[in-house]
Amino acid sequence: MKSEEFFQSHPVFTREEYAESRTGSPRTVESLLRSHSQSGRITRVRRGLYVSSPAKRAEGVDPYLIASRVTPDAAVSHHAAFQFHGRSYSIWNQITFLTQSHARAFEFGPIQYVPLRPPASLDDPLGVGIETLFYAGGMVRVSSLERAMVDMLHNPAYGGGWEEIWRSLDMVEFFDLKMLVSYAIKLGSATTVARLGFYLSQHRERLFVEQGHLEELAAHAPKNACYMDTSRRSGRLVHPWNLIVPEFVLNQGWNEVA
């Protein structure tokens, strides 16, 4: 395949992918990549990763395509997954992605790309709840809304805090509740289970949550009182979750009009 044909069909690509499309030595491949970079036909994102023009300028490249190609197993995650699915309350310039490969955070254009390790408790850390979708001329691996929801509750720092998480979750009309419950339990964190149970009990009617879903979660909730907030912010103890919930979350204080 000629280079131009390859670039037109690969908006984001790795050095290995380009090499597979060519005949010639590794030195020839490096020489061609260097030549096309100097001409502006392609742009180097980081070592081994490139974007093709016409979106050769950083601000013109889709960040989800980039994030899901940083490593072979990369998958857009947490708040960034909600943003990809069009269900985030706020738009961020940070894209998180799950990967078991070694990777460092980096910036390209206005976007910061942050790698996160998937929970070690999972038998298939990058299989469950990960979708592969055709998008913007390429393929994107991304967390489903269900996995992203639980991952944010598990690690709220990458969800933007409780107000952003709650407001983003409220933008979703439907969740696969069986998937939510099953995945939360698999993480092996009683606190995460309690956070999910509390949210579902708050939104029981809107999401059509059944008593069986709550009972299954309650069986894995903390035995002793634990704080919902990692800062151990004071609040009210909510049963059956044994969760100390800050008042502003309990009452969704961000909805109050001053």
Secondary structure as the mmCIF struct_conf table of DSSP 4:
data_model
#
loop_
_struct_conf.conf_type_id
_struct_conf.id
_struct_conf.beg_label_comp_id
_struct_conf.beg_label_asym_id
_struct_conf.beg_label_seq_id
_struct_conf.end_label_comp_id
_struct_conf.end_label_asym_id
_struct_conf.end_label_seq_id
HELX_RH_AL_P HELX_RH_AL_P1 SER A 3 SER A 9
BEND BEND1 PRO A 11 PRO A 11
STRN STRN1 VAL A 12 THR A 14
HELX_RH_AL_P HELX_RH_AL_P2 ARG A 15 GLU A 20
TURN_TY1_P TURN_TY1_P1 SER A 21 SER A 21
BEND BEND2 ARG A 22 ARG A 22
BEND BEND3 GLY A 24 GLY A 24
HELX_RH_AL_P HELX_RH_AL_P3 PRO A 26 SER A 39
TURN_TY1_P TURN_TY1_P2 GLY A 40 GLY A 40
BEND BEND4 ARG A 41 ARG A 41
STRN STRN2 ILE A 42 ARG A 46
TURN_TY1_P TURN_TY1_P3 ARG A 47 GLY A 48
STRN STRN3 LEU A 49 SER A 52
BEND BEND5 SER A 53 ALA A 55
BEND BEND6 ARG A 57 ARG A 57
HELX_RH_3T_P HELX_RH_3T_P1 ALA A 58 GLY A 60
BEND BEND7 VAL A 61 VAL A 61
HELX_RH_AL_P HELX_RH_AL_P4 PRO A 63 ALA A 67
TURN_TY1_P TURN_TY1_P4 SER A 68 ARG A 69
BEND BEND8 VAL A 70 THR A 71
TURN_TY1_P TURN_TY1_P5 PRO A 72 ASP A 73
STRN STRN4 ALA A 75 VAL A 76
HELX_RH_AL_P HELX_RH_AL_P5 HIS A 78 PHE A 84
TURN_TY1_P TURN_TY1_P6 HIS A 85 GLY A 86
BEND BEND9 TYR A 89 SER A 90
BEND BEND10 ASN A 93 ASN A 93
STRN STRN5 GLN A 94 LEU A 98
BEND BEND11 GLN A 100 SER A 101
STRN STRN6 PHE A 106 PHE A 108
TURN_TY1_P TURN_TY1_P7 GLY A 109 PRO A 110
STRN STRN7 ILE A 111 LEU A 116
HELX_LH_PP_P HELX_LH_PP_P1 ARG A 117 PRO A 119
TURN_TY1_P TURN_TY1_P8 ALA A 120 SER A 121
BEND BEND12 ASP A 123 ASP A 124
TURN_TY1_P TURN_TY1_P9 PRO A 125 GLY A 129
STRN STRN8 ILE A 130 TYR A 135
TURN_TY1_P TURN_TY1_P10 ALA A 136 GLY A 137
STRN STRN9 GLY A 138 SER A 143
HELX_RH_AL_P HELX_RH_AL_P6 LEU A 145 HIS A 154
BEND BEND13 ASN A 155 ASN A 155
HELX_RH_3T_P HELX_RH_3T_P2 PRO A 156 TYR A 158
TURN_TY1_P TURN_TY1_P11 GLY A 159 GLY A 160
BEND BEND14 GLY A 161 GLY A 161
HELX_RH_AL_P HELX_RH_AL_P7 TRP A 162 LEU A 169
TURN_TY1_P TURN_TY1_P12 ASP A 170 MET A 171
BEND BEND15 GLU A 173 GLU A 173
HELX_RH_AL_P HELX_RH_AL_P8 LEU A 177 LYS A 186
TURN_TY1_P TURN_TY1_P13 LEU A 187 GLY A 188
HELX_RH_AL_P HELX_RH_AL_P9 ALA A 190 GLN A 202
TURN_TY1_P TURN_TY1_P14 HIS A 203 HIS A 203
HELX_RH_AL_P HELX_RH_AL_P10 ARG A 204 LEU A 207
TURN_TY1_P TURN_TY1_P15 PHE A 208 PHE A 208
HELX_RH_AL_P HELX_RH_AL_P11 GLN A 211 ALA A 218
TURN_TY1_P TURN_TY1_P16 ALA A 219 HIS A 220
BEND BEND16 ALA A 221 ALA A 221
BEND BEND17 LYS A 223 ASN A 224
STRN STRN10 CYS A 226 TYR A 227
BEND BEND18 MET A 228 ASP A 229
TURN_TY1_P TURN_TY1_P17 THR A 230 SER A 231
STRN STRN11 ARG A 236 VAL A 238
TURN_TY1_P TURN_TY1_P18 HIS A 239 ASN A 242
STRN STRN12 LEU A 243 VAL A 245
HELX_RH_AL_P HELX_RH_AL_P12 GLU A 247 LEU A 250
TURN_TY1_P TURN_TY1_P19 ASN A 251 GLN A 252
HELX_RH_3T_P HELX_RH_3T_P3 GLY A 253 ASN A 255
#
